[in-house]
Amino acid sequence: MNLNGIIVGAAVFLIIGICHPVVIKLEYYWGKKSWWLLALAGVICSVWSMFVESLIISTIIGAAAFSCFWGIHEVITQEKRVLRGWFPENPKRHEYYEQRRKEMK
């Protein structure tokens, strides 16, 4: 019986589950300008996955890399969700959000 697919699937499910709150926190504290952190993590994981000999581990690290790359899009979209009131805004960044709301009108 081959469990490789189940192992990779479970790991990817866990990675996506971890990335969702990470994106929310990144936008909350640093805004969409935090995209470069996700880009850096994605590049590091991409390179790392090429040097790992285990196919399963390499696949999981590669999935983490592309989850980080997808997170770049999500952190930008998260700001829009905050502006719509779907997620709480950081009170320390209230003036920034108000300026963005004025620009959207």
N, C-alpha and C positions, 0 to 999 in steps of 0.2 A: 504494500500500500504506500502511495506517494503522498506525503503531507506537505510538500513544498508550497503548493498553491494556497492551502489553508493558512500556513504560517505567514506567507507574504500578504495574503488578504487581511488577516488579523492585524498584522503590523501596520499596513496602510490605513486600515480603519482607525487604529490608535493614533497614528500620525495626524490624520485629518482631524480627529477629535481634539488633539492637543493644539493644532494650528488655529482652530477657530477662536478659542479664548485668547491666544497669543496676539492675533490680529486685533481683537477688540481692545486689549490692553495697550498695544503699540499705538493705536489711533488715539486712545484716551489720554495717554501721557505725552506722546510726541507728535501726534497728528500724522497726516499722510506723508510728511517728510521723512518718516521712519522707514520708508520703502527700501532704502539702501541697506538696512540691516537684513531684511529678508533676501535681497539680492546677494549680499555677501554670504549669508548662510547657504543660499542655493548654489552659488559657485563653489564654495568649500565642499559641500556635500557631493556635488557633481564630480569634482576632481577626486575626492576621496573614494567615491564608488568605483572609479576606474582602476584603483590600485588595490582593492580588496579582492582576494582570490576566491572567496566563497561566493558562489552565485546567489544564494539566498540573501546573504548580508549585503552584497553589492546592490541587489535589486531593491532591498528595503532602503538603503541609503540613497539610491537614485530616486525612489519615490518620495523620500523626505526632501530631496533637492527640488523636485518639481512641485511639491506642496508649498515650499517656500516661494518659488516663482509665482505660483497661483496666488499666494498671500499678498504679493505686490498689488495685484488687481483688487484683491479684497480689502486691503487697507485704504485704498482710494475710494472704493465703494462704501466702506464703513463710514467715512466722513459724511457721505450723502445720507446715510441712514441716521446719523446723529443729527444732521441739519433738519431732517424730517421729523425728528422727535421719537424715532423708533428705539434709540439707545440713549442713555444718559450722556450729557456732555460734561467735560471737565470744567468745573467752575473757574479754575485758573485760566482757562482759555476762552471764557465767555465772550470777550470782545472780538476775538478772532472769528468765532462762530457767527456773531451778529453781523460782522462785516461780510462774511460769506453769504449770509441770508439776504443781505441787501443787494449783493452782486447777482444773486440768482433771480431777483424780481425783475 
